[in-house]
Amino acid sequence: TRASEKLMKVHCRDDPSICGTRQVEDISTLRASESFGSFGGEVADFVQKEQQQVEQEKSLLQKRKDRMEAFLEKERRENAFCVLAGSLSCTALFFGLLVLWSCL
């Protein structure tokens, strides 16, 4: 190697096992996606997999939220039914007692 050439190594910040090396003369002409062999492709694959995991987690979170909302809605309906049934029973009992009282 010439004295002006240097060995440059790049690592993916999120996954240091993804790396590439190259002998370089002029740093200004380097592009990580082209100059370091498969580094650019590996990083792109890593980023795509990360994005897929994020989307999957969003989907799972939304499903959990939907299930929870369905459960809460069912609870609200059941509670409303109990309140309505209790109110009707009390009203019927009140009118029954009123009729009985008026008959005496």
C-alpha positions in Angstrom: 0.0 0.0 0.0 1.0 3.5 -0.6 1.7 5.9 2.3 -1.3 8.0 1.4 -3.7 5.0 1.6 -5.4 4.2 4.8 -7.6 1.3 6.0 -11.1 2.5 6.8 -13.6 0.4 8.6 -17.3 1.1 9.1 -19.8 -0.4 11.5 -23.5 -0.2 11.7 -24.3 1.7 14.9 -27.3 -0.5 15.8 -25.6 -3.8 15.0 -21.8 -3.6 15.2 -21.4 -7.1 13.7 -22.3 -5.5 10.4 -19.1 -3.9 9.1 -17.0 -3.3 6.1 -13.4 -2.3 5.4 -11.5 -0.7 2.5 -8.2 0.8 1.6 -8.8 4.4 0.7 -6.9 7.2 -0.8 -9.5 10.0 -0.9 -12.1 9.8 1.8 -14.3 12.3 0.1 -15.2 9.8 -2.7 -16.4 7.1 -0.4 -20.0 6.0 -0.2 -20.8 3.4 2.4 -23.4 1.8 0.3 -21.0 1.2 -2.6 -17.4 1.4 -1.3 -17.5 -1.2 1.5 -18.6 -4.4 -0.3 -21.8 -5.9 1.1 -21.9 -3.4 4.1 -24.6 -1.2 2.4 -26.8 -4.2 1.6 -26.5 -5.7 5.0 -27.4 -2.4 6.7 -30.4 -2.0 4.3 -31.5 -5.6 5.2 -31.0 -4.8 8.9 -33.1 -1.6 8.7 -35.8 -3.4 6.7 -36.0 -6.2 9.3 -36.2 -3.6 12.1 -39.0 -1.8 10.4 -40.9 -5.0 9.9 -40.5 -5.7 13.6 -41.8 -2.2 14.4 -44.8 -2.7 12.2 -45.5 -6.1 13.7 -45.4 -4.7 17.2 -47.7 -1.9 16.1 -50.1 -4.5 14.7 -50.0 -6.6 17.9 -50.5 -3.5 20.1 -53.6 -2.5 18.0 -55.0 -6.0 18.3 -54.6 -5.8 22.1 -56.2 -2.4 22.2 -59.1 -3.7 20.1 -59.6 -6.8 22.3 -59.5 -4.6 25.4 -62.0 -2.2 23.9 -64.3 -5.0 23.0 -64.1 -6.4 26.5 -64.8 -3.0 28.1 -67.8 -2.5 25.7 -69.2 -5.9 26.8 -68.7 -5.0 30.4 -70.5 -1.7 29.9 -73.4 -3.4 28.1 -73.7 -6.0 30.9 -73.6 -3.3 33.6 -76.2 -1.2 31.7 -78.5 -4.3 31.5 -78.1 -5.0 35.2 -79.0 -1.3 36.0 -81.9 -1.4 33.7 -83.2 -4.7 35.0 -82.8 -3.5 38.6 -84.6 -0.2 37.9 -87.5 -2.0 36.2 -87.8 -4.5 39.1 -87.8 -1.6 41.6 -90.4 0.3 39.6 -92.6 -2.8 39.3 -92.3 -3.5 43.0 -93.1 0.1 43.9 -96.2 0.1 41.7 -97.2 -3.3 43.1 -97.0 -2.0 46.6 -98.8 1.2 45.6 -101.7 -0.9 44.2 -101.7 -3.1 47.3 -101.7 -0.1 49.5 -104.6 1.5 47.7 -106.6 -1.7 48.0 -106.3 -1.7 51.8 
